[in-house]
């Protein structure tokens, strides 16, 4: 499944929400008498002055090179230019950007052209910009489902500007905030972060109220790297009227690595929570706290640096 934009005007500026496995396809025709065009993944919609840009892909016909770079705080980093020049003016091209956990892979006309290692976490990317000397035929956004074949999966298109709750960038830990619109079936919670270099544990709570020790917790996900006798264990539980329930510990793998970024998606279904990390299914947790609408707050604490929180 995909979201498609046909024949947009240039420059094109549109919202995008990246995750590992996400793909962006840009089909167009470079125009004659233009020296270049730009495909940019930006931290905002502004072109002039340009918002911070975690990744820019800039074919330059006057130099026969494709420049890749990152801009932060109005300063550009070191350019990458190797790899030849696969573009010709007035000939259709297809550029595909595949988001990997450690890099972007860029394909031109079906062939791998370059890898670009992340200099900025993908959670900072909010907009796609395509500008310059290219007539755009189509832009397609393709988001894989962490649950192949499932009837209800994760979003397959960029989040629209009107989604409830704008992204929260680099919030401090501990973090606590009311969930816009509360918990309901179909709600998605996106959490991007980086465990500290020598982590003990970090915990994600879906709870009632903002208290540090709430009476009611619908779900806690407690990632334990080195806590007590636990090593690389994920404990799940609930709390009702101040009493903890039975722990659940079984998972097929431990997805977190010290000092390495992760992307978590929590999907609320009518009878359970479903959790994916780095686009792979991790666990389910059946609702114990009823009704689930009692849950109204996300709280996170422990050995983790948060880069982005988003509710959808």
Secondary structure, DSSP 4 states (H G I P E B T S, - for coil): -EEEEES--SSEEEE----TT-EEEEEEEEPTT--EEEEEEESSS-BTTBPPEEEEEEEETTTTEEEEEEEETTEE---B--S-----TTSEEEEEEEE-SSEEEEEETTEEEEEEE-SS-GGG--EEEEEESEEEEEEEEE---SSTT-SS---SSPPPTTSSS--EES--SSEEEEPTT---TT-EEEEEEEE-TT--EEEEEEESSS-TT-S-EEEEEEEEEEETTEEEEEEEEEEETTEE---B---S-----TT-EEEEEEEE-SSEEEEEETTEEEEEEE--SSSGGG--EEEEEESEEEEEEEE-
